[in-house]
Amino acid sequence: MLDLWFAYRLNKSVFRTTIDGQKLFYPHSVVVGGYIIPSDEVYKHILHGYMAFLIGAVPLGIIGAVFILNNILLGFLGLLLVFVLVYFVWVRIQVRDLDKVK
């Protein structure tokens, strides 16, 4: 249940809707900038991919915990590196055809 609550809160911070109903995607926070989602199909595609990433992060977290038991610093840094690299590659693929928010 906590995982779903966590995923919901992250979704709320990453996906925004303007007053006129336009959906926006902020993969790196509002400070860095966002992207305009042109249609509901693209929104669903990005949302499903984002949720799959979050759900996939749980098993990776378990695997990382095994590393942490052996070496705390190495396990944490390796896990963090994997999460960050996978997320940034996924975001680049998703936003390649989207327009930036002005």
C-alpha positions, 0 to 999 in steps of 0.5 A: 500500500505504501508503494502505491501511495509513493507512486501516486505522490510522484505521479502528481509531481511529474504530471501536471494539468493546466487550467485549459486541460493541457497535460504537461510532463516534468520529468526533472521537476518544475525548475528544469522545465517540462514538456507538452503532452499532445494527446491522451494516447501519448499521456497514457504511454508515458504514464504507463512507462513511468509507473512501470519504472517505479514498479520495476524499481522495487525489485532493483531495490531488493537486489540493491539490498543484497549488495548493501548487506555486503558493502553499504557504500558500494551497494548504495552507489551502484543502486543509485547509478542504475536508477539514475541512468535508466531513468535518464535514458527512459526520459530522453526516449519519451521526450524526443518528440515533445515540445518544451513548455515555454 
